[in-house]
Amino acid sequence: MAKFTKKSIERRNVIMEEAEKLFVEKGFEKTTVKDIADKSGVAKGTFYYYFDTKEDIITALLEKRYKKTEEKALRIAESDRFTPIEKIERILLRLIFDRQDNFKIYEFFKIDENAKIMKKRNKEFRDKFIPIFTEVVKEGIKKGDFETDYPEEVTDIMFMGVDGFLHKHYATLTTEEMYKGKFSAVEEVMSRSLNLKDRKIDLSLMKPEK
């Protein structure tokens, strides 16, 4: 991958921003690389310096959003203000609320129907957030809040299951409806998986940590 200078990063961001506008205006399929290059004020060759295909722009847009969410999740995980249970709740809420914005991209560009993009999306998402959850779970085990002999495996299964479950239902449920049914199920599964004794995971705050 090319090493980008500050100027080239700015140019890459312009291409991404203009491409997203064109995708919304003309549709993903009808937008050509030439359209994107012209709108961005660059040559087609310059476009291909930064991106191999139009699909790569969609992936880059998602990665940019995930990066911001990752930074917020890390701040929560590393904070001394919260117990491990509270960290799990706040990170999960952060992912849920940020996903509402990301879902507009999933829906508009039909990412679920594009196996290549969806595969990249899943890998990017899980590579960023499973390690964060795993460290919080290990912290909770040390402090006696959680109980499992397989923290990495349990976190992996739990996270992928919850991610897939929520992704499946995002298109049809409002936040309020989702909490009443789907969030309650997530609370139950996570609480049982981590063998919580004193209380269960509670997402009733319905407000992500800033």
PENOR-V991499 format. One record per residue. N is the residue number from 1. RES is the residue in three letters. PSI is psi in radians with two decimals (999 if undefined). OMEGA is omega in whole degrees, -180 to 180 (999 if undefined). NEAR is the number of other C-alpha atoms within 10 Angstrom. Layout:
BEGIN
((N;RES;PSI;OMEGA;NEAR) (N;RES;PSI;OMEGA;NEAR))
END
This chain:
BEGIN
((1;MET;2.40;-178;5) (2;ALA;2.55;177;6) (3;LYS;2.03;-174;6) (4;PHE;2.40;172;12) (5;THR;3.02;179;9) (6;LYS;-0.73;-179;8) (7;LYS;-0.72;-178;9) (8;SER;-0.56;176;12) (9;ILE;-0.72;178;13) (10;GLU;-0.71;180;12) (11;ARG;-0.71;178;19) (12;ARG;-0.72;179;19) (13;ASN;-0.66;178;17) (14;VAL;-0.77;179;17) (15;ILE;-0.75;179;24) (16;MET;-0.79;-178;23) (17;GLU;-0.78;-179;16) (18;GLU;-0.62;178;17) (19;ALA;-0.75;-180;24) (20;GLU;-0.71;178;19) (21;LYS;-0.75;180;14) (22;LEU;-0.68;179;18) (23;PHE;-0.72;180;19) (24;VAL;-0.71;-176;13) (25;GLU;-0.82;-173;11) (26;LYS;-0.31;-173;11) (27;GLY;2.58;-176;14) (28;PHE;-0.81;-176;18) (29;GLU;-0.63;-176;9) (30;LYS;-0.24;179;11) (31;THR;2.22;180;17) (32;THR;2.87;176;16) (33;VAL;-0.65;178;18) (34;LYS;-0.71;177;14) (35;ASP;-0.81;-178;15) (36;ILE;-0.78;-180;25) (37;ALA;-0.80;-180;19) (38;ASP;-0.79;-179;15) (39;LYS;-0.56;-178;16) (40;SER;-0.17;-180;19) (41;GLY;0.56;179;14) (42;VAL;2.89;176;15) (43;ALA;2.78;178;14) (44;LYS;-0.63;179;14) (45;GLY;-0.60;178;12) (46;THR;-0.69;176;14) (47;PHE;-0.83;-176;22) (48;TYR;-0.22;173;13) (49;TYR;-0.59;-177;12) (50;TYR;-0.58;-176;20) (51;PHE;2.45;177;17) (52;ASP;-0.62;-177;10) (53;THR;2.99;175;11) (54;LYS;-0.63;180;19) (55;GLU;-0.56;180;15) (56;ASP;-0.50;178;16) (57;ILE;-0.73;178;20) (58;ILE;-0.78;178;22) (59;THR;-0.74;-180;17) (60;ALA;-0.65;178;15) (61;LEU;-0.72;178;16) (62;LEU;-0.73;180;19) (63;GLU;-0.68;180;16) (64;LYS;-0.73;179;11) (65;ARG;-0.71;179;14) (66;TYR;-0.61;-180;21) (67;LYS;-0.75;179;14) (68;LYS;-0.74;179;11) (69;THR;-0.68;179;19) (70;GLU;-0.74;-180;18) (71;GLU;-0.72;179;12) (72;LYS;-0.73;-180;18) (73;ALA;-0.69;179;26) (74;LEU;-0.67;178;15) (75;ARG;-0.70;178;14) (76;ILE;-0.81;-177;23) (77;ALA;-0.60;-176;23) (78;GLU;-0.04;-177;13) (79;SER;2.56;175;12) (80;ASP;-0.01;-176;10) (81;ARG;-0.40;-171;10) (82;PHE;2.63;171;13) (83;THR;2.87;177;16) (84;PRO;-0.67;179;26) (85;ILE;-0.77;179;21) (86;GLU;-0.61;178;17) (87;LYS;-0.78;178;25) (88;ILE;-0.80;-178;24) (89;GLU;-0.82;-176;20) (90;ARG;-0.66;177;25) (91;ILE;-0.73;180;23) (92;LEU;-0.74;177;21) (93;LEU;-0.67;178;20) (94;ARG;-0.78;180;21) (95;LEU;-0.72;-178;18) (96;ILE;-0.82;-177;20) (97;PHE;-0.66;177;16) (98;ASP;-0.56;-180;16) (99;ARG;-0.50;178;19) (100;GLN;-0.69;177;16) (101;ASP;-0.75;-179;11) (102;ASN;-0.50;-176;15) (103;PHE;-0.45;177;16) (104;LYS;-0.64;178;12) (105;ILE;-0.79;180;17) (106;TYR;-0.82;-174;22) (107;GLU;-0.84;-174;13) (108;PHE;-0.75;-177;12) (109;PHE;0.14;176;18) (110;LYS;0.83;-178;13) (111;ILE;-0.59;180;19) (112;ASP;-0.45;-178;15) (113;GLU;-0.09;-179;11) (114;ASN;1.75;-174;12) (115;ALA;-0.65;-178;10) (116;LYS;-0.84;-180;13) (117;ILE;-0.71;-178;18) (118;MET;-0.66;178;16) (119;LYS;-0.75;178;13) (120;LYS;-0.71;-180;15) (121;ARG;-0.83;-178;21) (122;ASN;-0.75;-180;13) (123;LYS;-0.80;-180;11) (124;GLU;-0.82;-177;16) (125;PHE;-0.83;-176;18) (126;ARG;-0.64;178;16) (127;ASP;-0.55;-179;11) (128;LYS;-0.73;-167;16) (129;PHE;-0.45;178;20) (130;ILE;-0.76;178;17) (131;PRO;-0.62;179;14) (132;ILE;-0.83;178;20) (133;PHE;-0.70;-178;25) (134;THR;-0.75;180;18) (135;GLU;-0.65;178;17) (136;VAL;-0.71;179;23) (137;VAL;-0.75;178;25) (138;LYS;-0.67;176;20) (139;GLU;-0.74;180;17) (140;GLY;-0.61;178;20) (141;ILE;-0.77;180;17) (142;LYS;-0.62;-178;12) (143;LYS;-0.03;177;12) (144;GLY;0.18;179;12) (145;ASP;-0.59;-180;19) (146;PHE;2.76;179;23) (147;GLU;1.92;175;19) (148;THR;2.51;177;14) (149;ASP;-0.10;-176;9) (150;TYR;1.17;-175;11) (151;PRO;-0.74;-178;20) (152;GLU;-0.78;-179;17) (153;GLU;-0.76;-180;12) (154;VAL;-0.75;179;16) (155;THR;-0.74;180;23) (156;ASP;-0.89;-179;17) (157;ILE;-0.79;-177;13) (158;MET;-0.81;-177;18) (159;PHE;-0.81;-179;19) (160;MET;-0.64;179;14) (161;GLY;-0.81;180;14) (162;VAL;-0.74;179;19) (163;ASP;-0.85;-180;18) (164;GLY;-0.68;-179;11) (165;PHE;-0.85;-179;14) (166;LEU;-0.68;180;17) (167;HIS;-0.67;-179;16) (168;LYS;-0.59;-172;11) (169;HIS;-0.02;-175;12) (170;TYR;-0.55;-174;16) (171;ALA;-0.41;-170;13) (172;THR;-0.14;-174;9) (173;LEU;2.47;171;13) (174;THR;2.92;180;11) (175;THR;-0.76;-178;15) (176;GLU;-0.79;179;11) (177;GLU;-0.70;-178;11) (178;MET;-0.73;-179;16) (179;TYR;-0.78;-175;17) (180;LYS;-0.66;-178;11) (181;GLY;-1.05;-172;11) (182;LYS;-0.74;-180;18) (183;PHE;-0.65;179;20) (184;SER;-0.67;178;15) (185;ALA;-0.70;178;15) (186;VAL;-0.77;178;21) (187;GLU;-0.79;-177;19) (188;GLU;-0.82;-178;14) (189;VAL;-0.80;-178;17) (190;MET;-0.69;180;20) (191;SER;-0.74;179;18) (192;ARG;-0.67;-179;15) (193;SER;-0.61;-178;17) (194;LEU;0.05;178;23) (195;ASN;0.88;179;15) (196;LEU;2.40;-177;16) (197;LYS;-0.89;-173;12) (198;ASP;-0.68;179;6) (199;ARG;2.92;180;10) (200;LYS;2.94;175;16) (201;ILE;2.33;-176;19) (202;ASP;1.95;179;19) (203;LEU;0.28;-176;19) (204;SER;-0.21;176;13) (205;LEU;-0.66;180;10) (206;MET;0.57;-180;17) (207;LYS;2.03;-176;12) (208;PRO;2.65;174;17) (209;GLU;2.33;-179;17) (210;LYS;999;999;9))
END
